[in-house]
Amino acid sequence: MTDNNTQEKINRAVLVGLNAFSLSKEENATDASMEELSALLETAGGETVGMVLQSKDSPDPRTFIGEGKVVEVKELAQAMGADMVIFDNALSPSQQRALSEDLGVSVLDRSALILDIFAQRARTREGRLQVELAQYQYLLPRLIGMWKHLERQEGAIGTRGPGETQLESDRRHIHRKIAKLKEELEQVRRVRATQRVRREKNEVPVVAIVGYTNAGKSTLLNKLTGADIPANNRLFDTLDTTTRTLEISDTCTVLLSDTVGFIRKLPHHLVEAFKATLEELSFADLLLHVIDTSNQEWREQAEVVDQLIHELGADRTPRIEVFNKCDCWDGDVRPHGENIVSISAKTGEGLPDLLAAIGAKLDNGARRVTIHLPYDRGGLLDKLYQDAKVEKVDYSETIDVVAVCPQKIIGQLGPLVEGWKPHKEPWEE
């Protein structure tokens, strides 16, 4: 029998959002973004016990939602036994502090909640480094905000000594941590750059899966490659990048890479911190933008992903729009057209069409050929192992190699390739 006293306490939260005329579309809270915030809280292990969406011309400088609404939220939190209030909008450090004082409970904004989820989910050393950097960058202005009352009274009676010393000490400590984390992530970038050069040398195309969180990216990677990535129906279930080999056809093999899911109002610090991972998008040969067609907000979600792809400098990378969960599509005509494929990663429907579309984009003209190497040129076998896909080697009068080779290698080997004919320009025919 489980002792209730040993069970982990579940945070109960009232969710608050502001829709203001003076805020941009991205900054405003809506019914849809509030529902998403509730799903984020559930992912973090909390429970939504109340929801308040306020409409106002502009945010209140001190309390964001106005004094009257703060009283209403406080009464709701007390009535529901909530121990925290979470805002869908971004709060300034001073607003967060004022609200916490007025409400008498812990106050977070959407960015803090997402950072907490990332901290729980990161498994690899790289993922933890990125999350830790984002947390410190988020904390720094709030730490300074906590000591503002001392800074304003600098030199006044009763304020000399520990307060200012502690502020400066904390500032220096966090700046040092941020510098160290950036240095370690720069080392990650260098390692990735080395791996990238090796891939390019071996001419292995990279296909990156991108999309809104919970769009089905991990399920798609699992279905195509047999990978065993957890694919649960919750936001940010997978954070750490996974790469697997995928054979598109006999003559086309690619590296398929899953990436962290995007979400609206993704904290800027997280985007910056995860650039070590996400910069792979700009070096990929092809992007698969996975879109959840079962979600009524799929257009808005696709727009968020497009904007982040733009921020990461991957606009020019060729892209296929993959409309996933087509088995749940309730429209008359499924999405179709050039560079669009409708699939169900869960059932496998449409996957042959997707593979064909990837192959059409990445076909480098590689062919399966038989090569007859004289023994005095046996050193070329090592080159074939490096630059081609060697399938069979027989030693007879010559070294007979069956391999899938790019056109460049076939051209370099020339007469050693069975059935080779020298290329002629049209005017030479």
LUMKOL-152100 format. One record per residue (C-alpha): residue number from 1; residue in one letter; z, x, y negated. Coordinates in nm, 4 decimals, m for minus. Layout:
BEGIN
   nuvex   lumgu          z          x          y
     NUM       A          Z          X          Y
...
END
This chain:
BEGIN
   nuvex   lumgu          z          x          y
       1       M     0.0000     0.0000     0.0000
       2       T    m0.0997     0.1406    m0.3398
       3       D     0.1766     0.1917    m0.5940
       4       N     0.0652     0.0204    m0.9152
       5       N     0.2574     0.2773    m1.1169
       6       T     0.0314     0.5538    m0.9914
       7       Q    m0.2906     0.3726    m1.0783
       8       E    m0.4824     0.5120    m1.3716
       9       K    m0.4326     0.3044    m1.6867
      10       I    m0.7441     0.1152    m1.7964
      11       N    m0.8028     0.1123    m2.1708
      12       R    m0.8468    m0.2359    m2.3145
      13       A    m1.0610    m0.2398    m2.6278
      14       V    m1.1777    m0.4754    m2.8995
      15       L    m1.5360    m0.3924    m3.0004
      16       V    m1.6358    m0.4188    m3.3663
      17       G    m1.9770    m0.3948    m3.5298
      18       L    m2.1106    m0.4291    m3.8833
      19       N    m2.4508    m0.5642    m3.9795
      20       A    m2.4989    m0.4805    m4.3464
      21       F    m2.7968    m0.5330    m4.5751
      22       S    m2.7589    m0.1791    m4.7157
      23       L    m2.7655    m0.0119    m4.3724
      24       S    m3.0831     0.0891    m4.1916
      25       K    m3.2021    m0.0812    m3.8734
      26       E    m3.0776     0.2159    m3.6681
      27       E    m2.7312     0.2104    m3.8311
      28       N    m2.6683    m0.1647    m3.8014
      29       A    m2.4893    m0.3366    m3.5160
      30       T    m2.6599    m0.6290    m3.3406
      31       D    m2.5727    m0.8602    m3.0521
      32       A    m2.7828    m0.6360    m2.8232
      33       S    m2.6214    m0.3100    m2.9393
      34       M    m2.2742    m0.4665    m2.9025
      35       E    m2.3531    m0.5666    m2.5424
      36       E    m2.4705    m0.2109    m2.4833
      37       L    m2.1453    m0.0793    m2.6353
      38       S    m1.9541    m0.2973    m2.3889
      39       A    m2.1575    m0.1460    m2.1026
      40       L    m2.0798     0.2026    m2.2368
      41       L    m1.7080     0.1202    m2.2388
      42       E    m1.7305     0.0003    m1.8782
      43       T    m1.9060     0.3256    m1.7864
      44       A    m1.6203     0.5183    m1.9506
      45       G    m1.3725     0.3250    m1.7370
      46       G    m1.2499     0.0800    m2.0033
      47       E    m1.2509    m0.2973    m2.0424
      48       T    m1.3794    m0.5130    m2.3286
      49       V    m1.1221    m0.7775    m2.4281
      50       G    m1.2759    m0.8963    m2.7546
      51       M    m1.5836    m0.8582    m2.9717
      52       V    m1.6277    m0.8950    m3.3489
      53       L    m1.9637    m0.8669    m3.5278
      54       Q    m1.9242    m0.8704    m3.9075
      55       S    m2.2011    m0.9420    m4.1606
      56       K    m2.1616    m0.7926    m4.5066
      57       D    m2.3789    m0.6699    m4.7947
      58       S    m2.2528    m0.3131    m4.7621
      59       P    m1.9776    m0.1223    m4.5786
      60       D    m1.6331    m0.1057    m4.7372
      61       P    m1.5717     0.2567    m4.8457
      62       R    m1.2203     0.2642    m4.6975
      63       T    m1.2139     0.0278    m4.3985
      64       F    m1.5882    m0.0152    m4.3337
      65       I    m1.5515    m0.3883    m4.2497
      66       G    m1.3235    m0.4979    m4.5354
      67       E    m0.9472    m0.5596    m4.5576
      68       G    m0.9657    m0.9256    m4.4469
      69       K    m1.1645    m0.8427    m4.1346
      70       V    m0.9243    m0.5602    m4.0497
      71       V    m0.6383    m0.8147    m4.0413
      72       E    m0.8457    m1.0412    m3.8142
      73       V    m0.9277    m0.7521    m3.5768
      74       K    m0.5617    m0.6433    m3.5704
      75       E    m0.4468    m0.9941    m3.4746
      76       L    m0.7126    m1.0129    m3.2016
      77       A    m0.6149    m0.6706    m3.0635
      78       Q    m0.2474    m0.7691    m3.0521
      79       A    m0.3226    m1.1056    m2.8904
      80       M    m0.5406    m0.9438    m2.6206
      81       G    m0.3121    m0.6477    m2.5568
      82       A    m0.5800    m0.3992    m2.6665
      83       D    m0.4813    m0.0353    m2.7058
      84       M    m0.7961     0.0694    m2.8918
      85       V    m1.0705    m0.0557    m3.1210
      86       I    m1.4236     0.0819    m3.0849
      87       F    m1.6891     0.0528    m3.3564
      88       D    m2.0580     0.0271    m3.2759
      89       N    m2.1394     0.1968    m3.6082
      90       A    m2.0674     0.5564    m3.7091
      91       L    m1.7412     0.5937    m3.9023
      92       S    m1.6576     0.8655    m4.1515
      93       P    m1.3446     1.0726    m4.0724
      94       S    m1.1524     0.9051    m4.3574
      95       Q    m1.2560     0.5536    m4.2440
      96       Q    m1.1522     0.6319    m3.8875
      97       R    m0.8127     0.7550    m4.0084
      98       A    m0.7565     0.4562    m4.2403
      99       L    m0.8526     0.2054    m3.9713
     100       S    m0.6243     0.3684    m3.7172
     101       E    m0.3334     0.3444    m3.9624
     102       D    m0.4071    m0.0196    m4.0511
     103       L    m0.4756    m0.1410    m3.6960
     104       G    m0.1934     0.0527    m3.5312
     105       V    m0.4121     0.1556    m3.2342
     106       S    m0.6587     0.4312    m3.1523
     107       V    m0.9951     0.3873    m3.3286
     108       L    m1.3205     0.5360    m3.1981
     109       D    m1.6840     0.4968    m3.2959
     110       R    m1.9887     0.4798    m3.0698
     111       S    m2.0469     0.8564    m3.0906
     112       A    m1.6939     0.9358    m2.9697
     113       L    m1.7333     0.6947    m2.6767
     114       I    m2.0652     0.8495    m2.5703
     115       L    m1.9143     1.1995    m2.5978
     116       D    m1.6287     1.0903    m2.3709
     117       I    m1.8760     0.9588    m2.1104
     118       F    m2.0750     1.2815    m2.1230
     119       A    m1.7533     1.4815    m2.0782
     120       Q    m1.6732     1.2770    m1.7653
     121       R    m2.0240     1.2993    m1.6188
     122       A    m2.1234     1.6636    m1.6802
     123       R    m2.1075     1.8579    m1.3540
     124       T    m2.2924     2.1855    m1.4055
     125       R    m2.1676     2.4715    m1.6224
     126       E    m2.4608     2.4176    m1.8583
     127       G    m2.3855     2.0475    m1.8942
     128       R    m2.0181     2.1162    m1.9685
     129       L    m2.1096     2.3785    m2.2291
     130       Q    m2.3396     2.1344    m2.4058
     131       V    m2.0843     1.8534    m2.4101
     132       E    m1.8035     2.0838    m2.5264
     133       L    m2.0173     2.2102    m2.8149
     134       A    m2.0977     1.8534    m2.9234
     135       Q    m1.7289     1.7566    m2.9047
     136       Y    m1.6182     2.0460    m3.1252
     137       Q    m1.8928     1.9726    m3.3795
     138       Y    m1.7801     1.6092    m3.3877
     139       L    m1.4125     1.7083    m3.4162
     140       L    m1.4441     1.9635    m3.6970
     141       P    m1.4932     1.7262    m3.9953
     142       R    m1.2298     1.4912    m3.8538
     143       L    m0.9818     1.7736    m3.8204
     144       I    m1.0419     1.8664    m4.1830
     145       G    m1.0092     1.4982    m4.2783
     146       M    m0.6629     1.4848    m4.1190
     147       W    m0.5438     1.7567    m4.3555
     148       K    m0.7154     1.6268    m4.6734
     149       H    m0.3885     1.5027    m4.8237
     150       L    m0.2568     1.8595    m4.8123
     151       E    m0.5715     2.0082    m4.9633
     152       R    m0.5535     1.7686    m5.2593
     153       Q    m0.1978     1.8851    m5.3296
     154       E    m0.2659     2.2522    m5.2774
     155       G     0.0163     2.4580    m5.4239
     156       A     0.2354     2.1549    m5.4920
     157       I     0.6049     2.1568    m5.4022
     158       G     0.6531     2.0848    m5.0350
     159       T     0.2923     2.1558    m4.9355
     160       R     0.2982     2.5348    m4.9195
     161       G     0.3085     2.7101    m4.5847
     162       P     0.2590     2.5502    m4.2432
     163       G     0.0208     2.2695    m4.3453
     164       E    m0.2444     2.4810    m4.5115
     165       T    m0.1934     2.7654    m4.2649
     166       Q    m0.2396     2.5289    m3.9704
     167       L    m0.5545     2.3784    m4.1237
     168       E    m0.7117     2.7190    m4.1742
     169       S    m0.6004     2.8290    m3.8283
     170       D    m0.7529     2.5197    m3.6661
     171       R    m1.0723     2.5571    m3.8662
     172       R    m1.1139     2.9204    m3.7622
     173       H    m1.0352     2.8420    m3.3993
     174       I    m1.2979     2.5652    m3.3818
     175       H    m1.5592     2.7717    m3.5674
     176       R    m1.5006     3.0552    m3.3171
     177       K    m1.5340     2.8150    m3.0230
     178       I    m1.8565     2.6686    m3.1661
     179       A    m2.0039     3.0179    m3.2199
     180       K    m1.9114     3.1224    m2.8640
     181       L    m2.0588     2.8053    m2.7097
     182       K    m2.3819     2.8458    m2.9078
     183       E    m2.4060     3.2045    m2.7858
     184       E    m2.3621     3.0958    m2.4226
     185       L    m2.6210     2.8192    m2.4629
     186       E    m2.8628     3.0675    m2.6155
     187       Q    m2.8263     3.2681    m2.2944
     188       V    m2.9157     2.9495    m2.1027
     189       R    m3.2296     2.9185    m2.3192
     190       R    m3.3272     3.2787    m2.2392
     191       V    m3.2866     3.2154    m1.8651
     192       R    m3.4974     2.8987    m1.8957
     193       A    m3.7646     3.0901    m2.0869
     194       T    m3.7812     3.3496    m1.8066
     195       Q    m3.8113     3.0736    m1.5448
     196       R    m4.0810     2.9067    m1.7534
     197       V    m4.2883     3.2257    m1.7730
     198       R    m4.2640     3.2599    m1.3943
     199       R    m4.3813     2.9004    m1.3454
     200       E    m4.6722     2.9472    m1.5835
     201       K    m4.7694     3.2677    m1.4037
     202       N    m4.7716     3.0764    m1.0755
     203       E    m4.9604     2.7915    m1.2435
     204       V    m4.7197     2.5234    m1.1208
     205       P    m4.7431     2.2220    m1.3553
     206       V    m4.4170     2.0636    m1.4742
     207       V    m4.3805     1.6854    m1.4987
     208       A    m4.0729     1.5665    m1.6932
     209       I    m3.9300     1.2164    m1.6449
     210       V    m3.7925     1.0699    m1.9689
     211       G    m3.6657     0.7277    m2.0614
     212       Y    m3.3849     0.5099    m2.1852
     213       T    m3.0603     0.5384    m1.9913
     214       N    m3.0573     0.3199    m1.6785
     215       A    m3.4370     0.2747    m1.6822
     216       G    m3.4617     0.3996    m1.3206
     217       K    m3.5490     0.7689    m1.3663
     218       S    m3.3235     0.8968    m1.0864
     219       T    m3.4405     0.6213    m0.8509
     220       L    m3.8009     0.7257    m0.9194
     221       L    m3.7272     1.0943    m0.8554
     222       N    m3.5474     1.0039    m0.5317
     223       K    m3.8345     0.7829    m0.4132
     224       L    m4.1049     1.0388    m0.4876
     225       T    m3.9315     1.3556    m0.3643
     226       G    m3.6592     1.2430    m0.1241
     227       A    m3.3952     1.3860    m0.3573
     228       D    m3.0438     1.2523    m0.3121
     229       I    m2.9386     1.1919    m0.6735
     230       P    m2.6803     0.9153    m0.7292
     231       A    m2.8706     0.6217    m0.8817
     232       N    m2.6160     0.3571    m0.9766
     233       N    m2.6650     0.0660    m1.2130
     234       R    m2.4673     0.2099    m1.5026
     235       L    m2.5407     0.4006    m1.8229
     236       F    m2.5578     0.7822    m1.8162
     237       D    m2.4934     0.7999    m1.4424
     238       T    m2.6903     1.1263    m1.4255
     239       L    m2.6542     1.3938    m1.6923
     240       D    m2.7488     1.7215    m1.5289
     241       T    m3.1179     1.7969    m1.4972
     242       T    m3.2597     1.7967    m1.1429
     243       T    m3.5959     1.9500    m1.0511
     244       R    m3.7809     1.8952    m0.7229
     245       T    m4.1226     1.9910    m0.5847
     246       L    m4.3697     1.7043    m0.5457
     247       E    m4.7021     1.7213    m0.3630
     248       I    m4.9429     1.4957    m0.5477
     249       S    m5.2318     1.5742    m0.3133
     250       D    m5.3476     1.8490    m0.0754
     251       T    m5.4563     2.0564    m0.3728
     252       C    m5.2002     1.9606    m0.6407
     253       T    m4.8269     2.0425    m0.6323
     254       V    m4.5985     1.9910    m0.9326
     255       L    m4.2362     2.0384    m1.0322
     256       L    m4.0840     1.6981    m1.1127
     257       S    m3.7852     1.7178    m1.3483
     258       D    m3.5371     1.4410    m1.4316
     259       T    m3.3746     1.4474    m1.7776
     260       V    m3.0697     1.2895    m1.9391
     261       G    m3.1260     0.9298    m2.0452
     262       F    m3.1684     0.8440    m2.4121
     263       I    m2.9880     0.5653    m2.5959
     264       R    m2.9963     0.4155    m2.9450
     265       K    m2.7612     0.5840    m3.1930
     266       L    m2.7361     0.8902    m2.9677
     267       P    m2.4966     1.1250    m3.1529
     268       H    m2.6869     1.3920    m3.3461
     269       H    m2.4486     1.6590    m3.2150
     270       L    m2.5408     1.5657    m2.8578
     271       V    m2.9144     1.5873    m2.9261
     272       E    m2.8598     1.9305    m3.0815
     273       A    m2.6330     2.0486    m2.7988
     274       F    m2.8688     1.9267    m2.5264
     275       K    m3.1735     2.0929    m2.6812
     276       A    m3.1316     2.3782    m2.4327
     277       T    m3.2162     2.1231    m2.1640
     278       L    m3.4380     1.8857    m2.3573
     279       E    m3.6629     2.1578    m2.5001
     280       E    m3.8204     2.1564    m2.1540
     281       L    m3.9977     1.8394    m2.2649
     282       S    m4.2070     2.0295    m2.5188
     283       F    m4.3089     2.2821    m2.2505
     284       A    m4.3849     2.0235    m1.9805
     285       D    m4.7466     1.9646    m1.8813
     286       L    m4.6921     1.5893    m1.8555
     287       L    m4.4241     1.3336    m1.9506
     288       L    m4.3523     1.0222    m1.7468
     289       H    m4.1935     0.7754    m1.9899
     290       V    m4.0065     0.5314    m1.7640
     291       I    m3.9579     0.1876    m1.9240
     292       D    m3.7293    m0.0833    m1.7833
     293       T    m3.9456    m0.3959    m1.7955
     294       S    m3.6590    m0.6136    m1.6681
     295       N    m3.4743    m0.5553    m1.9967
     296       Q    m3.5680    m0.7926    m2.2778
     297       E    m3.5104    m0.5079    m2.5241
     298       W    m3.7618    m0.2756    m2.3542
     299       R    m3.9813    m0.2462    m2.6630
     300       E    m3.6880    m0.1348    m2.8797
     301       Q    m3.5711     0.1023    m2.6048
     302       A    m3.9200     0.2556    m2.5743
     303       E    m3.9223     0.3034    m2.9517
     304       V    m3.5905     0.4944    m2.9340
     305       V    m3.7350     0.7267    m2.6666
     306       D    m4.0547     0.7807    m2.8673
     307       Q    m3.8482     0.8778    m3.1725
     308       L    m3.6391     1.1297    m2.9760
     309       I    m3.9523     1.2784    m2.8165
     310       H    m4.0806     1.3246    m3.1716
     311       E    m3.7519     1.4909    m3.2807
     312       L    m3.7778     1.7324    m2.9876
     313       G    m4.1340     1.8311    m3.0802
     314       A    m4.2950     1.6940    m2.7646
     315       D    m4.5348     1.4491    m2.9337
     316       R    m4.8449     1.6334    m2.8190
     317       T    m4.7459     1.6557    m2.4537
     318       P    m4.9710     1.4253    m2.2443
     319       R    m4.7830     1.1121    m2.1417
     320       I    m4.8004     0.8292    m1.8881
     321       E    m4.6095     0.5097    m1.9675
     322       V    m4.4424     0.4053    m1.6399
     323       F    m4.3363     0.0391    m1.6536
     324       N    m4.0622     0.0286    m1.3908
     325       K    m3.8929    m0.2693    m1.2182
     326       C    m4.2247    m0.4573    m1.2210
     327       D    m4.0884    m0.6682    m0.9337
     328       C    m3.8629    m0.8244    m1.2004
     329       W    m4.1423    m0.8723    m1.4579
     330       D    m4.1494    m1.2329    m1.5764
     331       G    m4.4597    m1.2186    m1.7978
     332       D    m4.8027    m1.3521    m1.7022
     333       V    m4.9817    m1.0165    m1.7094
     334       R    m4.8193    m0.6863    m1.6215
     335       P    m4.8589    m0.3964    m1.8668
     336       H    m5.1865    m0.2191    m1.7976
     337       G    m5.4400     0.0075    m1.9629
     338       E    m5.5154     0.3752    m2.0060
     339       N    m5.2120     0.5972    m1.9333
     340       I    m5.0083     0.2939    m1.8205
     341       V    m4.8853     0.2309    m1.4642
     342       S    m4.6671    m0.0563    m1.3399
     343       I    m4.4321     0.0328    m1.0540
     344       S    m4.1106    m0.0571    m0.8782
     345       A    m3.9209     0.2633    m0.7992
     346       K    m3.6875     0.0561    m0.5819
     347       T    m3.9522    m0.1020    m0.3550
     348       G    m4.2202     0.1675    m0.3872
     349       E    m4.4783    m0.0729    m0.5291
     350       G    m4.7343     0.1011    m0.7515
     351       L    m4.6278     0.4569    m0.6586
     352       P    m4.9715     0.5494    m0.5112
     353       D    m5.1242     0.4487    m0.8461
     354       L    m4.8709     0.6655    m1.0270
     355       L    m4.9459     0.9673    m0.8072
     356       A    m5.3181     0.9160    m0.8663
     357       A    m5.2591     0.9005    m1.2437
     358       I    m5.0524     1.2233    m1.2350
     359       G    m5.3205     1.3931    m1.0237
     360       A    m5.5939     1.2864    m1.2664
     361       K    m5.3997     1.4388    m1.5566
     362       L    m5.3092     1.7651    m1.3858
     363       D    m5.6038     1.8354    m1.1549
     364       N    m5.6843     2.2013    m1.2229
     365       G    m5.9845     2.2105    m0.9928
     366       A    m5.7916     2.3776    m0.7105
     367       R    m5.9644     2.3689    m0.3710
     368       R    m5.8731     2.4462    m0.0131
     369       V    m6.0856     2.7456     0.0913
     370       T    m6.1075     3.0044     0.3679
     371       I    m6.0958     3.3656     0.2510
     372       H    m6.2040     3.6650     0.4626
     373       L    m6.0181     3.9755     0.3445
     374       P    m6.1283     4.3185     0.4738
     375       Y    m5.8289     4.5176     0.5968
     376       D    m5.8789     4.7769     0.3259
     377       R    m5.8220     4.4971     0.0720
     378       G    m5.5168     4.3519     0.2477
     379       G    m5.3131     4.3964    m0.0710
     380       L    m5.4856     4.0837    m0.2061
     381       L    m5.2825     3.8788     0.0417
     382       D    m4.9695     3.9389    m0.1692
     383       K    m5.1558     3.8123    m0.4762
     384       L    m5.2600     3.4998    m0.2869
     385       Y    m4.8995     3.4317    m0.1907
     386       Q    m4.8043     3.4609    m0.5582
     387       D    m5.0913     3.2692    m0.7209
     388       A    m5.2096     3.0244    m0.4537
     389       K    m5.0712     2.8036    m0.1788
     390       V    m5.1268     2.9951     0.1459
     391       E    m5.1356     2.7632     0.4478
     392       K    m5.2542     2.9850     0.7330
     393       V    m5.3234     3.3544     0.8039
     394       D    m5.5147     3.4873     1.1101
     395       Y    m5.5744     3.8542     1.1871
     396       S    m5.9080     3.9138     1.3582
     397       E    m6.2078     4.1189     1.2428
     398       T    m6.0879     4.0372     0.8933
     399       I    m5.7708     3.8803     0.7537
     400       D    m5.8668     3.5132     0.7488
     401       V    m5.6637     3.3119     0.4981
     402       V    m5.6683     2.9347     0.4443
     403       A    m5.5256     2.8605     0.0988
     404       V    m5.5340     2.6100    m0.1857
     405       C    m5.6573     2.8184    m0.4790
     406       P    m5.7104     2.7519    m0.8500
     407       Q    m6.0681     2.8006    m0.9684
     408       K    m5.9692     3.1219    m1.1466
     409       I    m5.8576     3.2850    m0.8197
     410       I    m6.1690     3.1631    m0.6371
     411       G    m6.3820     3.3188    m0.9102
     412       Q    m6.1926     3.6494    m0.8872
     413       L    m6.2322     3.6690    m0.5075
     414       G    m6.6040     3.5810    m0.5248
     415       P    m6.7963     3.6692    m0.2047
     416       L    m6.4709     3.6944    m0.0045
     417       V    m6.4490     3.3135    m0.0196
     418       E    m6.6363     3.1387     0.2629
     419       G    m6.9348     2.9466     0.1243
     420       W    m6.8981     3.1018    m0.2218
     421       K    m7.1953     3.0766    m0.4537
     422       P    m7.2159     3.2584    m0.7866
     423       H    m7.1847     3.0253    m1.0841
     424       K    m7.5092     2.9690    m1.2735
     425       E    m7.5492     2.8346    m1.6216
     426       P    m7.7881     2.5346    m1.6497
     427       W    m8.0605     2.7459    m1.8121
     428       E    m8.0497     2.9859    m1.5143
     429       E    m8.1258     2.7125    m1.2606
END
